[in-house]
């Protein structure tokens, strides 16, 4: 009984603790009328308590400071919650050398669930004038790209009129079909024949043959 009372007292204290001012603007109510916190460093969906959010925020702030102090920019980016990692990358991109820029950008790209939501940012980041953009790919990726014919067929599964001009394509039509029809939605399959030279990167790390390509027509 004592243990139960201590747990209840702790939960009550966490609830009554004022939420940190930095977190307040990110606390919102969903359509289902339950609260959620979506801050760049703290994601609670659904929202648990003021105290737990404050504790997590303090821990993350400390870790972010330490990562920057150690020039560990990869750790800095990935301490941020997934929807905010592109923004985190933009904050430290000027501190990155050529190789680190492209390799970390690839990590963020692979981790991002919806590149289309950040389309303008991705176009700008991928168009960097740093050179050596092939460093986005590892040895296996580079070998796979070299083995392709001069003209290749790529596919994109998407929703008509919604995200047709995205940058993520594939050499695998069945994979495009999966993305077109996931979440119970009936999508479309786009098909393009393009010169291999237009491919920004070919990524095989997830067991896929993902092609990053921009249709500039």
MDAnalysis code that builds the backbone (N, CA, C; Angstrom):
import MDAnalysis as mda
import numpy as np

u = mda.Universe.empty(651, n_residues=217, atom_resindex=np.repeat(np.arange(217), 3), trajectory=True)
u.add_TopologyAttr("name", ["N", "CA", "C"] * 217)
u.add_TopologyAttr("resid", np.arange(1, 218))
u.add_TopologyAttr("resname", ["UNK", "UNK", "UNK", "UNK", "UNK", "UNK", "UNK", "UNK", "UNK", "UNK", "UNK", "UNK", "UNK", "UNK", "UNK", "UNK", "UNK", "UNK", "UNK", "UNK", "UNK", "UNK", "UNK", "UNK", "UNK", "UNK", "UNK", "UNK", "UNK", "UNK", "UNK", "UNK", "UNK", "UNK", "UNK", "UNK", "UNK", "UNK", "UNK", "UNK", "UNK", "UNK", "UNK", "UNK", "UNK", "UNK", "UNK", "UNK", "UNK", "UNK", "UNK", "UNK", "UNK", "UNK", "UNK", "UNK", "UNK", "UNK", "UNK", "UNK", "UNK", "UNK", "UNK", "UNK", "UNK", "UNK", "UNK", "UNK", "UNK", "UNK", "UNK", "UNK", "UNK", "UNK", "UNK", "UNK", "UNK", "UNK", "UNK", "UNK", "UNK", "UNK", "UNK", "UNK", "UNK", "UNK", "UNK", "UNK", "UNK", "UNK", "UNK", "UNK", "UNK", "UNK", "UNK", "UNK", "UNK", "UNK", "UNK", "UNK", "UNK", "UNK", "UNK", "UNK", "UNK", "UNK", "UNK", "UNK", "UNK", "UNK", "UNK", "UNK", "UNK", "UNK", "UNK", "UNK", "UNK", "UNK", "UNK", "UNK", "UNK", "UNK", "UNK", "UNK", "UNK", "UNK", "UNK", "UNK", "UNK", "UNK", "UNK", "UNK", "UNK", "UNK", "UNK", "UNK", "UNK", "UNK", "UNK", "UNK", "UNK", "UNK", "UNK", "UNK", "UNK", "UNK", "UNK", "UNK", "UNK", "UNK", "UNK", "UNK", "UNK", "UNK", "UNK", "UNK", "UNK", "UNK", "UNK", "UNK", "UNK", "UNK", "UNK", "UNK", "UNK", "UNK", "UNK", "UNK", "UNK", "UNK", "UNK", "UNK", "UNK", "UNK", "UNK", "UNK", "UNK", "UNK", "UNK", "UNK", "UNK", "UNK", "UNK", "UNK", "UNK", "UNK", "UNK", "UNK", "UNK", "UNK", "UNK", "UNK", "UNK", "UNK", "UNK", "UNK", "UNK", "UNK", "UNK", "UNK", "UNK", "UNK", "UNK", "UNK", "UNK", "UNK", "UNK", "UNK", "UNK", "UNK", "UNK", "UNK", "UNK", "UNK", "UNK", "UNK", "UNK"])
u.atoms.positions = np.array([
    [0.823, -1.194, 0.000],
    [0.000, 0.000, 0.000],
    [0.871, 1.264, 0.000],
    [1.965, 1.206, 0.787],
    [2.883, 2.347, 0.847],
    [3.464, 2.649, -0.525],
    [3.833, 1.586, -1.233],
    [4.415, 1.742, -2.568],
    [3.412, 2.373, -3.532],
    [2.138, 1.964, -3.420],
    [1.092, 2.520, -4.278],
    [0.898, 4.001, -3.976],
    [0.886, 4.346, -2.683],
    [0.713, 5.741, -2.295],
    [1.863, 6.606, -2.795],
    [3.081, 6.063, -2.737],
    [4.245, 6.814, -3.203],
    [4.166, 7.050, -4.710],
    [3.682, 6.057, -5.429],
    [3.524, 6.198, -6.878],
    [2.483, 7.258, -7.207],
    [1.367, 7.238, -6.492],
    [0.307, 8.221, -6.719],
    [0.790, 9.631, -6.394],
    [1.562, 9.752, -5.323],
    [2.087, 11.064, -4.941],
    [3.062, 11.586, -5.989],
    [3.877, 10.661, -6.530],
    [4.829, 11.066, -7.567],
    [4.101, 11.533, -8.817],
    [3.071, 10.783, -9.237],
    [2.299, 11.154, -10.415],
    [1.580, 12.478, -10.216],
    [1.079, 12.695, -9.010],
    [0.389, 13.955, -8.706],
    [1.368, 15.123, -8.762],
    [2.574, 14.892, -8.235],
    [3.590, 15.943, -8.253],
    [4.005, 16.276, -9.680],
    [4.147, 15.253, -10.521],
    [4.517, 15.468, -11.923],
    [3.436, 16.255, -12.655],
    [2.189, 15.987, -12.328],
    [1.075, 16.667, -12.983],
    [0.984, 18.131, -12.550],
    [1.205, 18.379, -11.270],
    [1.067, 19.727, -10.726],
    [2.282, 20.612, -11.019],
    [3.392, 20.011, -11.385],
    [4.602, 20.790, -11.694],
    [4.350, 21.646, -12.931],
    [4.700, 22.928, -12.895],
    [4.482, 23.789, -14.070],
    [5.293, 23.293, -15.266],
    [4.681, 23.316, -16.414],
    [5.382, 22.902, -17.626],
    [6.391, 23.971, -18.016],
    [7.583, 23.565, -18.441],
    [8.626, 24.507, -18.815],
    [8.108, 25.461, -19.893],
    [8.413, 26.755, -19.769],
    [7.913, 27.743, -20.750],
    [8.301, 27.426, -22.192],
    [9.472, 26.802, -22.397],
    [9.889, 26.447, -23.759],
    [8.970, 25.408, -24.384],
    [8.321, 24.605, -23.545],
    [7.486, 23.518, -24.048],
    [6.036, 23.941, -24.277],
    [5.609, 24.966, -23.563],
    [4.197, 25.374, -23.606],
    [3.658, 25.611, -25.021],
    [4.408, 26.286, -25.911],
    [3.852, 26.543, -27.256],
    [3.645, 25.269, -28.083],
    [4.239, 24.171, -27.644],
    [4.164, 22.929, -28.421],
    [3.147, 21.942, -27.846],
    [2.451, 22.368, -26.805],
    [1.404, 21.540, -26.216],
    [0.097, 21.839, -26.936],
    [-0.522, 20.813, -27.466],
    [-1.742, 21.019, -28.250],
    [-2.755, 19.918, -27.975],
    [-3.957, 20.137, -28.424],
    [-5.025, 19.151, -28.248],
    [-5.391, 18.570, -29.603],
    [-5.441, 17.244, -29.678],
    [-5.746, 16.569, -30.929],
    [-7.239, 16.638, -31.226],
    [-7.611, 16.175, -32.408],
    [-9.031, 16.126, -32.769],
    [-9.801, 15.194, -31.850],
    [-9.073, 14.225, -31.271],
    [-9.719, 13.303, -30.333],
    [-9.798, 13.850, -28.929],
    [-9.433, 15.140, -28.781],
    [-9.526, 15.840, -27.500],
    [-8.548, 15.326, -26.448],
    [-7.399, 14.743, -26.878],
    [-6.359, 14.400, -25.915],
    [-5.117, 15.224, -26.217],
    [-4.377, 15.547, -25.166],
    [-3.224, 16.425, -25.298],
    [-2.010, 15.696, -25.864],
    [-1.185, 16.443, -26.592],
    [0.072, 15.905, -27.094],
    [1.103, 17.022, -27.122],
    [2.360, 16.628, -26.907],
    [3.462, 17.578, -26.895],
    [4.403, 17.227, -28.033],
    [4.598, 18.190, -28.949],
    [5.457, 17.938, -30.112],
    [6.505, 19.049, -30.220],
    [7.484, 18.954, -29.358],
    [8.608, 19.887, -29.312],
    [9.797, 19.254, -30.029],
    [10.706, 20.046, -30.611],
    [11.855, 19.468, -31.321],
    [12.670, 18.468, -30.508],
    [12.676, 18.616, -29.177],
    [13.465, 17.707, -28.346],
    [12.615, 16.755, -27.506],
    [11.348, 17.017, -27.395],
    [10.467, 16.191, -26.552],
    [9.178, 15.888, -27.301],
    [8.925, 14.618, -27.516],
    [7.714, 14.191, -28.220],
    [6.936, 13.257, -27.305],
    [5.780, 13.691, -26.871],
    [4.899, 12.842, -26.066],
    [3.517, 12.847, -26.704],
    [3.197, 11.750, -27.368],
    [1.897, 11.613, -28.039],
    [1.317, 10.250, -27.656],
    [0.363, 10.228, -26.679],
    [-0.252, 11.376, -26.001],
    [0.660, 11.946, -24.903],
    [0.327, 13.138, -24.473],
    [1.080, 13.820, -23.421],
    [0.918, 13.081, -22.111],
    [2.063, 12.866, -21.400],
    [2.015, 12.100, -20.156],
    [1.846, 13.009, -18.938],
    [2.821, 13.876, -18.708],
    [2.721, 14.766, -17.548],
    [3.732, 15.895, -17.681],
    [3.479, 16.993, -16.965],
    [4.404, 18.126, -16.971],
    [5.781, 17.707, -16.474],
    [5.795, 16.977, -15.380],
    [7.058, 16.591, -14.773],
    [7.911, 15.713, -15.667],
    [7.291, 14.735, -16.304],
    [8.061, 13.835, -17.177],
    [8.591, 14.584, -18.391],
    [7.799, 15.515, -18.919],
    [8.239, 16.311, -20.063],
    [9.391, 17.234, -19.672],
    [9.275, 17.851, -18.503],
    [10.338, 18.729, -18.025],
    [11.646, 17.976, -17.824],
    [11.550, 16.786, -17.250],
    [12.747, 15.982, -17.001],
    [13.405, 15.561, -18.308],
    [12.587, 15.155, -19.265],
    [13.118, 14.751, -20.567],
    [13.763, 15.940, -21.281],
    [13.140, 17.106, -21.160],
    [13.663, 18.308, -21.804],
    [15.019, 18.692, -21.210],
    [15.130, 18.651, -19.896],
    [16.394, 18.992, -19.235],
    [17.506, 18.034, -19.666],
    [17.161, 16.757, -19.754],
    [18.142, 15.753, -20.171],
    [18.594, 15.984, -21.610],
    [17.640, 16.280, -22.480],
    [17.959, 16.512, -23.890],
    [18.795, 17.782, -24.063],
    [18.459, 18.841, -23.351],
    [19.222, 20.081, -23.454],
    [20.681, 19.852, -23.077],
    [20.904, 19.098, -22.026],
    [22.258, 18.779, -21.576],
    [22.996, 17.974, -22.640],
    [22.308, 16.978, -23.212],
    [22.927, 16.128, -24.224],
    [23.245, 16.906, -25.499],
    [22.355, 17.819, -25.891],
    [22.576, 18.643, -27.080],
    [23.803, 19.530, -26.891],
    [23.915, 20.142, -25.721],
    [25.058, 21.001, -25.424],
    [26.357, 20.207, -25.470],
    [26.339, 19.015, -24.904],
    [27.534, 18.176, -24.896],
    [27.908, 17.732, -26.307],
    [26.908, 17.404, -27.129],
    [27.168, 16.987, -28.503],
    [27.818, 18.106, -29.307],
    [27.305, 19.314, -29.157],
    [27.885, 20.456, -29.869],
    [29.297, 20.747, -29.374],
    [29.491, 20.629, -28.068],
    [30.810, 20.874, -27.504],
    [31.847, 19.880, -27.983],
    [31.391, 18.659, -28.296],
    [32.297, 17.611, -28.777],
    [32.331, 17.536, -30.302],
    [31.670, 18.496, -30.971],
    [31.572, 18.518, -32.434],
    [30.961, 17.227, -32.986],
    [30.100, 16.620, -32.182],
    [29.426, 15.401, -32.623],
    [28.096, 15.807, -33.250],
    [28.176, 16.216, -34.515],
    [27.002, 16.798, -35.158],
    [25.944, 15.748, -35.502],
    [26.358, 14.533, -35.728],
    [25.390, 13.466, -35.975],
    [24.532, 13.241, -34.729],
    [25.193, 13.157, -33.571],
    [24.439, 12.983, -32.331],
    [23.529, 14.177, -32.084],
    [24.028, 15.367, -32.368],
    [23.211, 16.572, -32.191],
    [21.916, 16.475, -32.999],
    [22.040, 16.110, -34.264],
    [20.856, 16.022, -35.126],
    [19.882, 14.974, -34.612],
    [20.404, 13.798, -34.241],
    [19.514, 12.702, -33.880],
    [19.022, 12.759, -32.436],
    [19.485, 13.726, -31.670],
    [18.854, 14.002, -30.378],
    [17.515, 14.705, -30.578],
    [17.327, 15.303, -31.739],
    [16.051, 15.930, -32.060],
    [15.040, 14.866, -32.476],
    [13.787, 15.148, -32.230],
    [12.733, 14.221, -32.636],
    [12.640, 14.192, -34.162],
    [12.201, 13.074, -34.698],
    [12.254, 12.833, -36.144],
    [11.684, 13.973, -37.001],
    [10.526, 14.527, -36.685],
    [9.998, 15.591, -37.566],
    [10.855, 16.854, -37.617],
    [11.824, 16.987, -36.707],
    [12.610, 18.218, -36.618],
    [14.072, 18.027, -37.003],
    [14.441, 16.868, -37.517],
    [15.853, 16.605, -37.784],
    [16.376, 17.338, -39.015],
    [15.524, 17.597, -39.972],
    [15.957, 18.402, -41.121],
    [16.309, 19.809, -40.649],
    [15.476, 20.381, -39.799],
    [15.749, 21.711, -39.259],
    [17.032, 21.705, -38.435],
    [17.247, 20.647, -37.663],
    [18.473, 20.544, -36.861],
    [19.702, 20.481, -37.762],
    [19.591, 19.729, -38.862],
    [20.702, 19.638, -39.806],
    [21.024, 21.014, -40.386],
    [20.015, 21.771, -40.735],
    [20.222, 23.099, -41.320],
    [20.974, 24.026, -40.361],
    [20.780, 23.825, -39.063],
    [21.422, 24.696, -38.083],
    [22.934, 24.462, -37.998],
    [23.389, 23.253, -38.352],
    [24.818, 22.951, -38.191],
    [25.502, 22.657, -39.527],
    [24.806, 22.830, -40.646],
    [25.390, 22.443, -41.932],
    [26.671, 23.209, -42.253],
    [26.781, 24.453, -41.820],
    [27.977, 25.239, -42.118],
    [29.202, 24.742, -41.366],
    [28.982, 23.973, -40.306],
    [30.099, 23.438, -39.540],
    [30.620, 22.109, -40.107],
    [29.938, 21.577, -41.111],
    [30.272, 20.252, -41.626],
    [31.254, 20.337, -42.791],
    [32.233, 19.420, -42.809],
    [33.109, 19.280, -43.966],
    [32.355, 18.608, -45.099],
    [32.978, 18.522, -46.259],
    [32.288, 18.000, -47.448],
    [31.775, 16.584, -47.221],
    [32.651, 15.677, -46.809],
    [32.253, 14.276, -46.637],
    [31.192, 14.149, -45.550],
    [31.424, 14.790, -44.402],
    [30.472, 14.696, -43.295],
    [29.113, 15.279, -43.663],
    [29.120, 16.330, -44.474],
    [27.856, 16.930, -44.906],
    [27.008, 15.904, -45.648],
    [27.584, 15.278, -46.650],
    [26.810, 14.354, -47.482],
    [26.441, 13.079, -46.741],
    [27.353, 12.581, -45.924],
    [27.058, 11.339, -45.208],
    [25.981, 11.551, -44.157],
    [26.044, 12.668, -43.434],
    [25.007, 12.947, -42.441],
    [23.686, 13.259, -43.123],
    [23.740, 13.936, -44.260],
    [22.503, 14.230, -44.991],
    [21.818, 12.924, -45.410],
    [22.604, 11.943, -45.821],
    [22.033, 10.636, -46.177],
    [21.353, 9.991, -44.976],
    [21.990, 10.058, -43.815],
    [21.399, 9.475, -42.606],
    [20.057, 10.126, -42.289],
    [20.001, 11.438, -42.420],
    [18.746, 12.150, -42.141],
    [17.693, 11.789, -43.186],
    [18.105, 11.699, -44.439],
    [17.177, 11.325, -45.509],
    [16.562, 9.951, -45.238],
    [17.397, 8.982, -44.928],
    [16.918, 7.621, -44.691],
    [15.993, 7.572, -43.488],
    [16.281, 8.383, -42.474],
    [15.486, 8.393, -41.252],
    [14.144, 9.096, -41.428],
    [14.059, 10.028, -42.380],
    [12.849, 10.826, -42.552],
    [11.722, 9.997, -43.151],
    [10.566, 10.016, -42.517],
    [9.431, 9.226, -42.987],
    [8.709, 9.897, -44.152],
    [8.741, 11.221, -44.199],
    [8.004, 11.933, -45.243],
    [8.856, 13.075, -45.775],
    [9.749, 12.744, -46.721],
    [10.610, 13.787, -47.287],
    [9.790, 14.878, -47.972],
    [8.617, 14.524, -48.473],
    [7.807, 15.477, -49.231],
    [7.396, 16.676, -48.380],
    [7.256, 16.457, -47.074],
    [6.851, 17.547, -46.187],
    [7.919, 18.633, -46.102],
    [9.144, 18.283, -46.468],
    [10.256, 19.231, -46.405],
    [10.878, 19.398, -47.786],
    [10.046, 19.372, -48.810],
    [10.527, 19.325, -50.185],
    [11.468, 20.485, -50.522],
    [11.089, 21.705, -50.159],
    [11.934, 22.860, -50.472],
    [13.282, 22.766, -49.769],
    [13.261, 22.339, -48.517],
    [14.510, 22.197, -47.765],
    [15.405, 21.148, -48.411],
    [14.822, 20.013, -48.780],
    [15.615, 18.942, -49.375],
    [16.216, 19.367, -50.705],
    [15.463, 20.061, -51.510],
    [15.992, 20.527, -52.794],
    [17.196, 21.433, -52.578],
    [17.104, 22.311, -51.597],
    [18.199, 23.229, -51.317],
    [19.415, 22.484, -50.770],
    [19.193, 21.569, -49.840],
    [20.298, 20.824, -49.236],
    [20.997, 19.934, -50.259],
    [20.231, 19.300, -51.133],
    [20.807, 18.410, -52.145],
    [21.518, 19.186, -53.245],
    [21.171, 20.462, -53.394],
    [21.791, 21.294, -54.429],
    [23.023, 22.031, -53.918],
    [23.509, 21.672, -52.752],
    [24.683, 22.332, -52.188],
    [25.846, 22.322, -53.180],
    [26.592, 23.424, -53.200],
    [27.720, 23.535, -54.127],
    [29.021, 22.976, -53.548],
    [28.931, 22.160, -52.518],
    [30.119, 21.607, -51.872],
    [30.871, 20.620, -52.762],
    [30.181, 20.049, -53.766],
    [30.831, 19.030, -54.597],
    [30.852, 17.680, -53.893],
    [31.371, 16.675, -54.617],
    [31.499, 15.312, -54.075],
    [30.174, 14.754, -53.551],
    [29.087, 15.052, -54.246],
    [27.779, 14.586, -53.785],
    [27.678, 13.063, -53.793],
    [28.578, 12.412, -54.531],
    [28.568, 10.948, -54.549],
    [28.865, 10.366, -53.161],
    [29.384, 11.207, -52.237],
    [29.638, 10.731, -50.881],
    [28.348, 10.427, -50.126],
    [27.197, 10.761, -50.709],
    [25.928, 10.329, -50.118],
    [25.812, 8.811, -50.141],
    [26.516, 8.184, -51.064],
    [26.403, 6.738, -51.267],
    [27.605, 6.010, -50.686],
    [27.370, 4.801, -50.163],
    [28.481, 3.963, -49.731],
    [29.008, 3.168, -50.930],
    [29.980, 2.301, -50.708],
    [30.598, 1.557, -51.808],
    [29.580, 0.689, -52.544],
    [28.675, 0.061, -51.793],
    [27.657, -0.798, -52.416],
    [26.723, 0.025, -53.293],
    [26.333, 1.195, -52.798],
    [25.461, 2.082, -53.573],
    [26.142, 2.523, -54.866],
    [27.399, 2.939, -54.738],
    [28.148, 3.403, -55.912],
    [28.298, 2.299, -56.950],
    [28.553, 1.082, -56.468],
    [28.684, -0.041, -57.393],
    [27.363, -0.330, -58.095],
    [26.273, -0.258, -57.351],
    [24.948, -0.488, -57.933],
    [24.632, 0.564, -58.985],
    [24.999, 1.813, -58.710],
    [24.741, 2.888, -59.667],
    [25.576, 2.703, -60.931],
    [26.832, 2.356, -60.749],
    [27.700, 2.155, -61.913],
    [27.214, 1.016, -62.801],
    [26.572, 0.024, -62.206],
    [26.130, -1.148, -62.959],
    [24.858, -0.897, -63.776],
    [24.201, 0.236, -63.542],
    [22.970, 0.539, -64.271],
    [23.278, 0.934, -65.715],
    [22.339, 0.699, -66.632],
    [22.527, 1.180, -68.018],
    [22.460, 2.694, -68.066],
    [22.819, 3.257, -69.186],
    [22.839, 4.716, -69.322],
    [21.450, 5.336, -69.185],
    [20.420, 4.578, -69.531],
    [19.035, 5.032, -69.348],
    [18.324, 4.039, -68.447],
    [17.624, 4.550, -67.437],
    [16.953, 3.670, -66.477],
    [15.487, 4.069, -66.330],
    [14.682, 3.103, -65.906],
    [13.275, 3.354, -65.617],
    [13.106, 3.422, -64.107],
    [12.491, 4.488, -63.639],
    [12.251, 4.655, -62.210],
    [10.756, 4.820, -61.958],
    [10.351, 4.555, -60.715],
    [8.938, 4.571, -60.358],
    [8.736, 5.335, -59.047],
    [7.543, 5.891, -58.922],
    [7.180, 6.563, -57.672],
    [5.727, 6.265, -57.351],
    [5.482, 5.742, -56.160],
    [4.127, 5.519, -55.690],
    [3.672, 6.701, -54.867],
    [2.528, 7.282, -55.212],
    [2.092, 8.505, -54.524],
    [0.586, 8.665, -54.668],
    [0.085, 9.778, -54.143],
    [-1.325, 10.103, -54.252],
    [-1.513, 11.154, -55.340],
    [-2.435, 10.929, -56.226],
    [-2.656, 11.825, -57.365],
    [-2.963, 13.246, -56.897],
    [-2.227, 14.207, -57.474],
    [-2.453, 15.607, -57.169],
    [-1.954, 16.044, -55.806],
    [-1.272, 15.140, -55.083],
    [-0.846, 15.471, -53.729],
    [0.676, 15.551, -53.605],
    [1.372, 14.481, -53.947],
    [2.822, 14.451, -53.761],
    [3.531, 13.828, -54.968],
    [3.071, 14.210, -56.134],
    [3.619, 13.623, -57.353],
    [5.037, 14.104, -57.667],
    [5.389, 15.284, -57.200],
    [6.691, 15.854, -57.556],
    [7.746, 15.654, -56.478],
    [7.644, 14.562, -55.729],
    [8.627, 14.259, -54.699],
    [9.951, 13.809, -55.283],
    [10.943, 13.663, -54.433],
    [12.296, 13.332, -54.857],
    [12.633, 11.854, -54.697],
    [11.810, 11.109, -53.992],
    [12.093, 9.706, -53.708],
    [11.429, 8.793, -54.741],
    [12.263, 8.091, -55.501],
    [11.815, 7.163, -56.524],
    [12.449, 5.800, -56.263],
    [12.152, 4.826, -57.097],
    [12.708, 3.495, -56.910],
    [12.877, 2.796, -58.256],
    [13.808, 1.841, -58.282],
    [13.960, 0.997, -59.467],
    [13.001, -0.186, -59.426],
    [12.357, -0.374, -58.267],
    [11.496, -1.544, -58.024],
    [10.025, -1.122, -58.106],
    [9.347, -1.548, -59.143],
    [7.951, -1.141, -59.328],
    [7.063, -1.642, -58.194],
    [7.349, -2.835, -57.667],
    [6.528, -3.374, -56.582],
    [6.644, -2.512, -55.324],
    [7.819, -1.925, -55.114],
    [7.992, -1.036, -53.963],
    [7.164, 0.245, -54.164],
    [7.119, 0.742, -55.389],
    [6.294, 1.909, -55.685],
    [4.818, 1.595, -55.452],
    [4.401, 0.395, -55.804],
    [3.008, -0.015, -55.585],
    [2.678, -0.035, -54.095],
    [3.641, -0.484, -53.297],
    [3.434, -0.502, -51.844],
    [3.179, 0.903, -51.318],
    [4.011, 1.867, -51.721],
    [3.861, 3.230, -51.226],
    [2.603, 3.900, -51.779],
    [2.184, 3.498, -52.970],
    [0.975, 4.084, -53.551],
    [-0.279, 3.663, -52.795],
    [-0.254, 2.452, -52.253],
    [-1.477, 1.885, -51.684],
    [-1.447, 1.683, -50.175],
    [-0.378, 2.150, -49.516],
    [-0.331, 1.954, -48.068],
    [-1.346, 2.858, -47.378],
    [-1.620, 2.541, -46.133],
    [-2.601, 3.259, -45.312],
    [-4.004, 3.148, -45.897],
    [-4.236, 2.125, -46.727],
    [-5.574, 1.902, -47.264],
    [-5.993, 2.876, -48.337],
    [-5.042, 3.634, -48.880],
    [-5.364, 4.613, -49.916],
    [-4.997, 4.066, -51.288],
    [-5.809, 4.365, -52.273],
    [-5.556, 3.940, -53.642],
    [-4.784, 5.033, -54.357],
    [-3.486, 4.794, -54.554],
    [-2.650, 5.799, -55.177],
    [-2.352, 5.504, -56.631],
    [-1.325, 6.159, -57.144],
    [-0.934, 5.972, -58.536],
    [0.554, 5.648, -58.608],
    [0.970, 5.070, -59.722],
    [2.370, 4.755, -59.969],
    [2.872, 5.645, -61.099],
    [3.860, 6.466, -60.787],
    [4.503, 7.269, -61.826],
    [5.691, 6.491, -62.391],
    [5.916, 6.629, -63.675],
    [7.022, 5.928, -64.331],
    [7.766, 6.910, -65.230],
    [9.078, 6.919, -65.106],
    [9.902, 7.805, -65.914],
    [11.121, 7.054, -66.448],
    [11.497, 7.369, -67.671],
    [12.769, 6.901, -68.213],
    [13.726, 8.094, -68.163],
    [14.836, 7.934, -67.470],
    [15.753, 9.062, -67.277],
    [17.187, 8.636, -67.557],
    [18.048, 9.582, -67.919],
    [19.479, 9.273, -68.032],
    [20.053, 8.959, -66.647],
    [20.885, 7.967, -66.562],
    [21.504, 7.628, -65.281],
    [22.228, 8.830, -64.683],
    [22.741, 9.683, -65.525],
    [23.506, 10.837, -65.063],
    [22.667, 11.819, -64.248],
    [21.345, 11.746, -64.346],
    [20.475, 12.651, -63.591],
    [20.194, 12.166, -62.172],
    [20.579, 10.939, -61.859],
    [20.321, 10.392, -60.529],
    [21.221, 11.084, -59.508],
    [20.623, 11.646, -58.491],
    [21.380, 12.301, -57.422],
    [22.089, 11.257, -56.575],
    [21.365, 10.196, -56.202],
    [21.941, 9.113, -55.407],
    [21.072, 7.877, -55.546],
    [21.716, 6.722, -55.421],
    [21.019, 5.435, -55.375],
    [21.338, 4.827, -54.021],
    [20.310, 4.561, -53.214],
    [20.505, 4.097, -51.850],
    [19.937, 2.693, -51.685],
    [20.785, 1.776, -51.245],
    [20.383, 0.375, -51.095],
    [20.390, -0.078, -49.642],
    [20.675, 0.829, -48.717],
    [20.937, 0.460, -47.328],
    [19.751, -0.223, -46.658],
    [18.524, 0.064, -47.060],
    [17.345, -0.542, -46.432],
    [16.831, -1.746, -47.209],
    [17.692, -2.308, -48.041],
    [17.253, -3.434, -48.853],
    [16.385, -2.985, -50.002],
    [16.409, -1.693, -50.306],
    [15.637, -1.132, -51.403],
    [16.591, -0.613, -52.481],
    [16.037, -0.187, -53.562],
    [16.821, 0.502, -54.592],
    [16.177, 1.873, -54.792],
    [16.358, 2.704, -53.770],
    [15.759, 4.033, -53.775],
    [16.610, 4.979, -54.616],
    [15.945, 5.728, -55.457],
    [16.606, 6.707, -56.331],
    [16.152, 8.096, -55.914],
    [17.119, 8.964, -55.669],
    [16.809, 10.372, -55.437],
    [16.947, 11.089, -56.780],
    [15.848, 11.651, -57.247],
    [15.814, 12.281, -58.557],
    [14.805, 13.405, -58.555],
    [15.154, 14.502, -59.209],
    [14.246, 15.636, -59.300],
    [13.829, 15.852, -60.740],
    [12.524, 15.871, -60.965],
    [11.982, 16.161, -62.298],
    [11.952, 17.678, -62.460],
    [12.852, 18.199, -63.271],
    [12.970, 19.649, -63.444],
    [12.215, 20.179, -64.654],
    [11.413, 19.324, -65.250],
    [10.647, 19.773, -66.426],
    [9.427, 20.577, -65.984],
])
